[in-house]
Amino acid sequence: MVKETKLYDLLGCSPSASEQELKKGYRKAALKYHPDKPTGDADKFKEIGEAYEILSDKDKREVYDQYGLEAARGGANSMPGGGNPFGGAGGNPFGGFGGGGHGGHSFSDEDAFNIFSQFFGGGSGGNPFGGAGGAGGHPFGGAGGNPFGGSSGMPGGFSFDDGQSRQRSAPEEETYQINLPVSLEDLFVGKKKSFNIGRKNIRGEKEMKQFDIQLRPGWKAGTKLTFKNEGDINPATGRRKNIQFVIQEKANDKFQRVDDDLIYYLPVTLKESLLGFEKQIETIDGRRILIKKVNPIQREEENRYPGQGMSMKGDINKRGTLIVKYKVDCPLHLTPEQREAISRVF
């Protein structure tokens, strides 16, 4: 029997929840209450981050289950007998985000954003933004910082913008946009891309900064990725501005994208359109589809192949439809002999 269930309730989990259930609960709750979302709540977002930070650590979870939240934070006054049996000399014995003395664990807004950034950041793995666990046994890996290699600056460094962000109470630096052309093939697989972007230092001189971005399968043109405090330095404040990359789709010589579907225009001659043909086309992932026609192609005729289109919702195994349309190459002029032959047939 656990002493209290508040942290489990924040993640929508039971006290018997597995590690995967805790991760799933954090994903759902953090995305819902992130301050940049219309449903956001900064205080709730911070509580959710702390709940996961404690429950994802085996030792802290055990202390929480037995003695409650203050004990898990490392507070001495909450322990039986007024002492902290887990503590060493001055500090949090579990290596959390600070704490020490009688204040115990002190979880800040920056900690919450760092957890979110590292949980949903670059690399490979099971989280919805392609993030991976780090070293040292902690599910979020490295200490603090931006998973894309940026400086700490604004809490978390990186944020995902779905176009419905709301104002934060704290003032922010100016955000300027940079268009990021990406091929349809890279958006299909969710490839990791590295870009060198020029930015100005405090002296106004240009310097190069590498940004590593883990694309998510199926991202569309217009998707925005914001890097806090990674742009030009603002001379008035001495702080770096924010950079917002806007995904742009490069023109593709094979496919035209419409939402999650891909349209393939298959060129055929006038003769083939009337007498039929047998051709192979290649899908975006390199598979081959045989198309065989024995009857004349009708006006606006198309063939649809569900599950062979663009990846969707961050999952390469979920795909839209491949739509094959026919582009008939009609002659611009006919010889007298051709006209006569057509007249005889029709």
N, C-alpha and C positions, 0 to 999 in steps of 0.2 A: 504494500500500500504506500503510495507516494504522499509526501507531506502536502504538496499543492500541485495544481495542474495548469497554472497560468501560462507557462511557456509552451506547453503542449497545445493549449487552446489557441494561442497566437498562430501556431503553424497548422491548426486544424487536424492534429494528430492525437492518438491515444498514448498513454504512458508506456504502452508496450510497443510503440512504433519502431520499425527497423530503420537502419541508416538510409535506405532508399526512400522510405516513406517520409522521413524528415526532410530529405532533399526535395522531394516532390511538394511537400507542404510549404517549404521556404520559397520555391520557385513561384508558386501560385500566389502566395501572400505578398511577396516582395514586389512582384510585377503589378499587383492590384494597388498597393499603397505607396509605390514610388512617387516622390513629390512631383515628378514631371508628368504624371498621369492625371487625367481628369478625376479619377477616383482616389488620388493621392492624399496621404496624410503623413506629414513629416515625423510626428511623434510616434505614430503607429509603425512607420517604416523602421525607425530606430529600435523600437521594442522587438520587432520581428527579427532584425539582424542580431540583437543580443540573444534572443531565444535560440536561434540556430547556432550561434557561436558557443553557447553553453551546452546545448543538447547534443551537438555533433562531437563533443569531446567526452570520451568515456568517463574520465575521472570527474570532470565537472558535473556531468549528468548524474553520476552516482551521489555526489554531494547534494545536488539539487533535490533529487528524489527523497533523500533522507532528512535534510535539514532546511530546504527551501532556497529562495532566490538570493537572499543576502549572504548566506553561507557559500553559495556557488560563486558569488562575486568576490569572496575572500574577506568579507566583513567579520571582524572578531566578535562584535557584540551579539551576533546572531547565533553563535555556537553555544552548545551546552557548556555551562561553567564559565562563560564569558571569554574563552580563549579560542584561538584558531589552531586546531590540532594538525592542520595540513601545512601550516606556514613555516617558512624558514626565517632567515634574518631579513625582515623588511621587504615585503613584496608578495606578489601573487604566486603561489607555488605551482600554478598550472600554466604559467607562461602566456597569459591572455593579453588583452590590449591595455596594459598599464596596471593600476591598482597598487596598493601597498599601505602599510600602516593601518590606522583604524578606518580609513576611507574604503578599503577593499578595492574591488574591481570597478573601474570607472570607464564605462562604455560610452563613446562619444558619437556625434553625428558623423564624423569622419570615418570612424570604424564601420558604421553601417553602410556608408557609400563604398568603402574599400571592399567589404564583403560582397556587395552586389556587383561591383566592377570585376572582381576577380572570379566570382561565381559564373558570370555570364560573359567573360572576356574571351580572348583568342585561344588558339590551340585546338586540340581535339578532345572528344569525350562525350559524356552523355547530357550535358546541359544544353538548353535550347539555343544558346548563342555560341556553342562550340568551345566552351571553356574546359580546362582540364585541371585536375588536382595537382598540387605542387609537392615539394619535398617536405620531409619532416613530419609526416603523418597528419598534418592539418589538412582538411578538405579543400582549403583555398590556396595552399602552397605558400609562396614567398611572403615576406613581411611587407605589408602596406603596398603603396605604389600603384602604378598603372600597369595592367597586364600587357599593354601595347608598348611599354618602354618609356612612357612619359614621366614627367616629374609629378610630385604629389599635388601641389597647388590646391585646386578645388577638390573637395572630398570625392574620391573614386576616380578622378581623372577622366573617365569615359562615360558617356551616357548614350542611351538609345532613344531617338526621338521619332515618334510615330506621327508627328504633325499635329498633335493635340496637346502640346506641353502647356503648362500654366506657369505663372510668375512665381518665383521663389521670393521669400521675404527678404533674404539677404541680397545686397546689390551684387551684380555680376559684371565682369568685364564684357566689352563688346564682342560679339561673335561675327566672324566673317566666313563666307562660304567659298569652297573650292570644288569645282566639278571634277568628278572622278570617273573617267571613261573605263568601263569594264566590259569584256566580251561576254556574249551570251553563254558561251561554253563554261567560262569561269563562274558565272552566276548559277549555272545549272548544278555544278558539283559543289559550290561553296568553297572555292579555293582561297588559300591564304595569299595575300598580296602585300608587297612591300613597296613604298613610294618614298622618294626623297623630295621634300618640299622645302623651298627657301623661306626663311623668316628673318626678321630684323632683331638684332640684339640691342642692348641698352644704348650703344653708340650709334645706332641706326645702320650698322653694317649688316650685310646679308650673310647668313649662315645656313647650312643645310641640316635638316632634321629628317631622320628616317621614321616613317610610320608603318607599323605592321598591322594589317587589318585582316581579320578572319571573316571572309564573306560567309553569309548563311545561305544554304541552297534555296533558290527561288526568290531571293531579294529582287525587288522591282526598281525600275528607274524612279528616282525621287526619294529613295530611302536615305535618311540622314544619320550620320554618325558624328557625334560631337566630342572633341578632345578639349577638356578644360585647361586653360592656362598653358597652351602649347603653341600659340601663334606669335605674332609680332609683339614686342614689348611696347606697352603704352607709356610714353615718356611722362605723362601726367601722374601716373600712379606707380610706375616702376614694376607693374605686374604684366604678365603676358596675357594677350587677348585669347579668346577661344577660337578654335578652328572647327568648322563644320563641313565635313565632306558630304557631298551629294552624289549619290550613285547615278551614273549615266550609262545607258546601254549603247555599246558600239554597234554600228550597222553590221548586219550579218548577210553574207552573200547567199545563204541557203534558206534561212528561216525568218519569218516575221512573227514577232511575239504579240499576242493579244491576251492579256492577263496571264493565266496559267497554260494557255494553249499555244501551240506553234503551228504556223501555216507554212506549208511547203508548196511552192508553185512549180509544177512539173511541166517543162516544155515538151510539146509534141508537134509533129508536123501535121499539115492538113490531111495528108494521106493516112497517118496513124490515127488521127481523130475519127476518120470514117471507117477504116478497115480493122482497127484494133492494133494492139502492140503488147509487148511484154518487157517491162523495165524494172530495175531495182533502184530503190532510193535508200539513203543512209540517214538514220535518226541522229539526234544530237549526241547520243552516247555511243555512236559507232555501230549500232545494229543495222542489219539490212532487211528491208521489207520488199517482197516481190509484188508488183502490181501488174495484173494481166487484164486486158480488155479485148473482148471479141465483138462488141457492138459499138456503134458510133457514140461518141461522147455527147451527152446532152448539155444544153445551155445551163450554166450554173452548177453543173454536176461536181460533186466532191466525194472523197472517201475519208472516213473518220477512224482513227485508231486510238481508242481510250488507253490511258496509261503510258503513252509514248511521247507525251508533250513535255512541258517544262516542269521541273521539280517545284514543290509548293510547301508552304508552312514549315520551312526549315528542314524538310525530310526528303532526301533524294529518292526514297522509295514511294513517295506520294507524288503523282504526276498528273498533269492535265492531258489534253487530247492533241494528237498530231492530226492536222487537217490537210489533206492533199487536194490542191486545186489544180486545174489544167489550164495551161497557157498555150493556146493553139496558134501556131505560126502561120498565119494566113498570108498568101502572096499578095504583093501590092499590085501586080499586073498579071494578066493572062494573055497567052498567045492566041491567035485565031484557032489553032488546032486544039488547044485546051478548052476554049469556049465551046467548040463544036462537040468535043468529047463529053463535056459536062451536059450539054443540051441533050445529047442522045441518051445519056443515062437517066437524067431526071425529067 
